């Protein structure tokens, strides 16, 4: 299982599940993310400001650490 490190609300966090990184876009080397329900991730991050890792489980984001 590969986790993805990104910035949410100005803080670096790990997304354990629910996100996939794409290294190449149209033959050009770029880094982007496909995140499940990004609006729910932001809401969960606001409710858990001390969390450093999140996981997408059963259709919602949960703070994991």
C-alpha positions in Angstrom: 0.0 0.0 0.0 1.4 3.4 -1.0 0.5 6.5 1.0 0.5 10.0 -0.6 1.9 13.0 1.2 0.2 16.3 0.4 -0.8 19.6 2.0 -4.3 20.1 3.4 -5.3 23.5 5.0 -1.6 24.6 4.9 -0.3 21.5 6.8 1.5 18.5 5.4 -0.5 15.2 5.8 -0.5 11.6 4.6 -3.4 10.2 2.8 -3.3 6.5 3.5 -6.2 5.5 1.2 -8.6 7.4 -1.1 -5.9 9.1 -3.2 -3.7 8.1 -6.1 -0.8 10.0 -7.4 -0.3 10.4 -11.2 3.3 10.9 -12.2 2.8 11.4 -16.0 0.0 13.4 -17.6 -0.1 13.2 -21.4 3.6 12.2 -21.7 4.7 15.1 -19.5 6.2 14.4 -16.1 3.9 16.1 -13.6 2.6 15.3 -10.2 -1.1 15.4 -9.5 -3.6 13.6 -7.2 -6.9 11.9 -7.7 -8.7 12.4 -4.3 -12.0 10.8 -3.4 -14.5 13.4 -2.1 -12.0 16.3 -1.6 -14.7 18.4 0.1 -15.2 15.7 2.8 -11.5 15.6 3.3 -11.4 19.3 4.0 -14.3 19.1 6.4 -12.6 16.2 8.3 -9.3 18.1 8.4 -11.1 21.1 9.9 -12.7 18.9 12.6 -9.3 17.2 13.4 -6.7 20.0 13.2 -4.0 17.9 14.9 -4.3 14.9 12.6 -1.3 14.1 10.4 -2.9 11.2 8.4 -6.3 10.5 6.9 -7.9 7.5 5.4 -11.0 7.1 3.1 -13.2 4.4 4.6 -16.8 3.4 3.7 -17.4 6.7 1.8 -16.0 9.1 4.3 -12.6 10.5 5.5 -11.4 9.6 9.0 -8.4 10.9 10.9 -5.9 8.1 11.3 -3.1 9.6 13.3 
